[in-house]
Amino acid sequence: MLPVHVTKAHTGERMKAMTLFSIGETNQPMFLLTLILGLVLSLACAVLLCRREKVSGKVTLWAAVLAPVLGFLFSHVFYCLVQFSYVVNNLGPEAFLDFSASRHMLYGGMFGAALAIFIASRLSGEKFGKLLDAFAPAGFLFIAAIRLAEGFNGMG
């Protein structure tokens, strides 16, 4: 894990950020396996909940395909916007197109997934709230999988 420094607002003193948990040594294959397994389980959960809510299969498919794609895209976009000066000054403008594992933000992923669900609801005429209710537990399941995966990568 790269050292990250934060500053105390009231004193200006620099502090080193700490890892909350780590599961053994850095293990990239387990990190990726946990992410993939979490994605599959969360999408299965979303499909089951959509069936229970009587959401059509076409709408479920649109949302299930778009949510991971837009979630991944916007998680990187939000990171680059929030860390704009760091990205431009230290990494260069090409970092905006570099979707490496260490440059993503949870809020951007949530925004992207919600946008995907909104698009699917507009394309189908399904109520946005109903579709969002069906996908919300799946989103939290995926967030839990991401946090577990971060432990395998020493970033927890």
C-alpha positions in Angstrom: 0.0 0.0 0.0 1.3 3.4 -0.9 1.7 5.8 2.0 -1.1 8.4 2.0 -0.8 11.6 4.0 -3.7 13.6 5.4 -3.6 16.9 7.2 -5.3 17.8 10.5 -7.5 20.8 9.7 -7.0 22.6 13.0 -3.2 22.2 13.2 -2.0 21.7 9.7 0.0 18.7 11.0 0.5 15.9 8.5 -0.5 12.4 9.5 -0.1 9.1 7.8 -3.3 7.3 7.0 -3.7 3.8 8.4 -5.1 0.6 7.1 -8.1 -0.5 9.1 -7.7 -4.2 8.4 -5.6 -6.5 6.2 -6.1 -10.2 5.5 -2.6 -11.6 5.2 -0.2 -10.3 2.6 -1.3 -8.5 -0.6 -3.1 -11.0 -2.7 -4.2 -9.7 -6.0 -5.8 -12.9 -7.3 -8.0 -13.2 -4.1 -8.8 -9.4 -4.5 -10.1 -10.0 -8.0 -11.9 -13.2 -7.2 -13.7 -11.6 -4.3 -14.8 -8.7 -6.5 -16.0 -11.0 -9.2 -17.8 -13.3 -6.8 -19.4 -10.2 -5.1 -20.6 -8.8 -8.4 -22.1 -12.2 -9.4 -23.9 -12.6 -6.0 -25.1 -9.0 -6.0 -26.5 -9.3 -9.5 -28.2 -12.6 -8.6 -29.7 -10.9 -5.6 -30.9 -8.0 -7.8 -32.5 -10.4 -10.3 -34.3 -12.3 -7.5 -35.6 -9.1 -5.9 -36.7 -7.8 -9.3 -38.7 -11.0 -9.8 -40.3 -10.5 -6.4 -41.2 -6.9 -7.2 -42.6 -8.1 -10.6 -40.2 -6.0 -12.6 -40.0 -7.2 -16.3 -37.0 -9.3 -17.3 -36.0 -6.7 -20.0 -35.8 -3.9 -17.5 -33.9 -6.1 -15.0 -31.4 -7.0 -17.8 -30.9 -3.4 -18.8 -30.2 -2.3 -15.2 -28.0 -5.4 -14.4 -25.8 -4.7 -17.4 -25.6 -0.9 -17.1 -25.1 -0.7 -13.3 -21.7 -2.4 -13.1 -20.4 -0.6 -16.2 -21.6 2.9 -15.2 -20.7 2.3 -11.6 -17.1 1.4 -12.6 -16.9 4.4 -15.0 -18.2 7.0 -12.6 -16.2 5.6 -9.6 -13.1 6.6 -11.6 -14.6 9.9 -12.9 -15.5 11.0 -9.3 -12.0 10.1 -8.1 -10.4 12.2 -10.8 -12.7 15.1 -10.1 -12.2 15.0 -6.3 -8.4 14.6 -6.6 -8.2 16.8 -9.7 -5.0 18.7 -8.8 -3.2 15.6 -7.6 -4.2 13.7 -10.8 -3.2 16.5 -13.1 0.0 17.5 -11.3 1.4 14.1 -10.2 -0.1 11.6 -12.6 -0.7 13.6 -15.7 -3.8 14.0 -17.9 -3.5 10.4 -19.1 -4.5 9.3 -15.6 -8.1 10.2 -16.5 -8.1 7.2 -18.9 -6.2 4.9 -16.6 -8.8 2.7 -14.8 -6.4 1.0 -12.4 -7.7 -0.6 -9.2 -6.4 2.2 -6.9 -8.2 5.1 -8.5 -11.9 4.7 -7.7 -14.4 6.3 -5.3 -17.4 4.6 -3.7 -19.7 7.6 -4.2 -19.0 7.7 -7.9 -19.8 4.0 -8.2 -23.1 4.5 -6.3 -24.0 7.4 -8.6 -23.2 5.4 -11.7 -25.3 2.5 -10.5 -28.2 4.8 -9.7 -27.9 6.5 -13.1 -28.0 3.1 -14.8 -31.2 2.2 -12.9 -32.7 5.6 -13.8 -31.9 5.0 -17.5 -33.4 1.5 -17.4 -36.5 2.9 -15.7 -36.9 5.6 -18.3 -36.3 3.3 -21.2 -39.0 0.9 -19.9 -41.5 3.2 -18.2 -41.0 1.3 -14.9 -41.1 3.4 -11.8 -37.6 4.5 -10.7 -38.3 4.0 -7.0 -39.5 0.4 -7.5 -36.5 -0.5 -9.5 -34.1 1.2 -7.1 -35.8 -0.6 -4.2 -35.1 -3.9 -6.0 -31.4 -3.1 -6.6 -30.5 -1.4 -3.3 -29.8 -4.6 -1.2 -27.7 -5.9 -4.1 -25.7 -2.7 -4.0 -25.0 -3.0 -0.3 -24.0 -6.7 -0.8 -21.5 -5.6 -3.5 -20.1 -2.8 -1.2 -19.5 -5.5 1.5 -17.7 -7.6 -1.1 -15.5 -4.6 -2.1 -14.6 -4.0 1.5 -13.7 -7.6 2.0 -11.6 -7.6 -1.2 -9.7 -4.5 0.0 -8.6 -6.6 3.0 -7.0 -9.1 0.6 -5.2 -6.3 -1.1 -4.0 -4.6 2.2 -6.2 -1.5 1.6 -8.9 -2.2 4.2 
